[in-house]
């Protein structure tokens, strides 16, 4: 009997490649989200430091210009943190979208893998049936020839 060959093997290979691309794309989205989260945390830390410094300057003796400079820096840092918060929300949306795309690609690949497995099981069952038939034929032939020899010996 000829060797097992899955007729949709090329499609399965294509789907596996598509799944790998989708998985890599998702990994990039996760990395972007993590980088953005790290930047936001650093920005919030810097904002907190600026506010503490301004508070210290207000309690001590400092010039009005110094305080105005810190107020401006705080406004800029808040604006930067707001921008990072928006970027983080978009990164989360991108991460969710790419995860769904990866799962869709995975389900398509799994369907073909299950189909291949069923075809392989059918093929294996057919091979086993043919082998059993060959053994049965061999046993029948030996039993029949042994019986004829026994009949001729009398």
C-alpha positions as CSV (number, residue, x, y, z in Angstrom):
1,X,0.0,0.0,0.0
2,X,1.2,3.5,-0.7
3,X,2.5,5.8,2.0
4,X,0.1,8.1,3.8
5,X,-0.2,11.5,2.2
6,X,-2.5,14.2,3.5
7,X,-4.1,16.0,0.5
8,X,-4.3,19.3,2.3
9,X,-0.8,19.3,3.6
10,X,0.2,22.4,1.7
11,X,-2.8,24.3,3.1
12,X,-1.9,23.1,6.6
13,X,1.7,24.3,6.1
14,X,0.3,27.7,5.0
15,X,-2.0,27.9,8.0
16,X,0.9,27.0,10.4
17,X,2.9,29.9,8.9
18,X,0.0,32.3,9.2
19,X,-0.4,31.2,12.8
20,X,3.3,31.8,13.5
21,X,3.1,35.3,11.9
22,X,0.0,36.1,14.1
23,X,1.7,34.8,17.2
24,X,4.8,37.0,16.5
25,X,2.6,40.0,15.8
26,X,0.8,39.4,19.2
27,X,4.2,39.1,20.9
28,X,5.2,42.5,19.4
29,X,1.9,44.0,20.7
30,X,2.6,42.7,24.2
31,X,6.1,44.1,24.1
32,X,4.8,47.5,23.0
33,X,2.2,47.4,25.8
34,X,4.9,46.6,28.3
35,X,7.2,49.3,27.1
36,X,4.4,51.8,27.2
37,X,3.4,50.7,30.7
38,X,7.0,51.1,31.8
39,X,7.2,54.6,30.3
40,X,4.0,55.6,32.0
41,X,5.2,54.3,35.4
42,X,8.5,56.2,34.9
43,X,6.6,59.4,33.9
44,X,4.3,59.1,36.9
45,X,7.3,58.7,39.1
46,X,8.9,61.8,37.6
47,X,5.6,63.7,38.1
48,X,5.5,62.7,41.8
49,X,9.1,63.8,42.2
50,X,8.4,67.2,40.7
51,X,5.3,67.7,42.9
52,X,7.4,66.8,46.0
53,X,10.1,69.2,45.0
54,X,7.6,72.0,44.5
55,X,6.0,71.3,47.8
56,X,9.5,71.5,49.5
57,X,10.2,74.8,47.7
58,X,6.9,76.2,48.8
59,X,7.6,75.4,52.4
60,X,11.1,76.9,52.3
61,X,12.4,80.1,51.0
62,X,12.4,80.1,47.2
63,X,11.9,82.5,44.4
64,X,8.7,82.9,42.7
65,X,10.3,82.1,39.3
66,X,11.6,78.7,40.6
67,X,8.1,77.8,41.7
68,X,6.7,78.9,38.3
69,X,9.3,76.8,36.6
70,X,8.3,73.7,38.6
71,X,4.6,74.4,37.9
72,X,5.3,74.5,34.2
73,X,7.4,71.3,34.4
74,X,4.5,69.6,36.3
75,X,2.0,70.7,33.6
76,X,4.3,69.3,30.9
77,X,4.8,66.1,32.8
78,X,1.0,65.7,33.3
79,X,0.5,66.2,29.6
80,X,3.1,63.6,28.9
81,X,1.5,61.2,31.3
82,X,-1.9,61.8,29.7
83,X,-0.4,61.1,26.3
84,X,1.2,57.9,27.6
85,X,-2.1,56.8,29.2
86,X,-3.8,57.2,25.8
87,X,-1.0,55.3,24.1
88,X,-1.4,52.6,26.7
89,X,-5.1,52.3,26.0
90,X,-4.4,52.0,22.3
91,X,-1.6,49.4,23.0
92,X,-4.2,47.4,25.0
93,X,-6.6,47.5,22.1
94,X,-3.9,46.4,19.7
95,X,-2.9,43.6,22.0
96,X,-6.5,42.4,22.3
97,X,-7.0,42.5,18.5
98,X,-3.8,40.7,17.7
99,X,-4.6,38.0,20.3
100,X,-8.0,37.4,18.7
101,X,-6.3,37.2,15.3
102,X,-3.8,34.7,16.7
103,X,-6.6,32.6,18.2
104,X,-8.5,32.6,14.9
105,X,-5.4,31.5,13.0
106,X,-4.8,28.8,15.7
107,X,-8.4,27.5,15.4
108,X,-8.0,27.2,11.6
109,X,-4.7,25.3,12.0
110,X,-6.3,23.0,14.6
111,X,-9.2,22.2,12.3
112,X,-6.8,21.0,9.6
113,X,-4.6,19.2,12.1
114,X,-7.7,17.3,13.4
115,X,-8.7,16.5,9.9
116,X,-5.2,15.2,9.1
117,X,-5.3,13.1,12.3
118,X,-8.7,11.6,11.3
119,X,-7.4,10.8,7.8
120,X,-4.3,9.2,9.3
121,X,-6.4,7.1,11.6
122,X,-8.5,5.9,8.7
123,X,-5.3,5.1,6.7
124,X,-3.9,3.2,9.7
125,X,-7.1,1.2,10.1
126,X,-7.1,0.4,6.4
127,X,-3.5,-0.7,6.5
128,X,-4.3,-2.9,9.5
129,X,-7.3,-4.4,7.8
130,X,-5.1,-5.2,4.7
131,X,-2.4,-6.8,6.9
132,X,-5.0,-8.9,8.8
133,X,-6.5,-10.0,5.5
134,X,-3.0,-11.0,4.2
135,X,-2.3,-13.0,7.4
136,X,-5.7,-14.7,7.1
137,X,-5.0,-15.5,3.5
138,X,-1.6,-16.9,4.4
139,X,-3.1,-19.0,7.2
140,X,-5.8,-20.3,4.9
141,X,-3.3,-21.1,2.2
142,X,-1.1,-23.0,4.7
143,X,-3.9,-24.8,6.3
144,X,-5.3,-25.8,2.9
145,X,-2.0,-27.0,1.5
146,X,-1.2,-28.9,4.8
147,X,-4.6,-30.6,4.5
148,X,-4.0,-31.6,0.9
149,X,-0.7,-33.2,1.8
150,X,-2.4,-35.1,4.6
151,X,-5.1,-36.3,2.1
152,X,-2.5,-37.5,-0.4
153,X,-0.5,-39.4,2.2
154,X,-3.3,-42.0,2.7
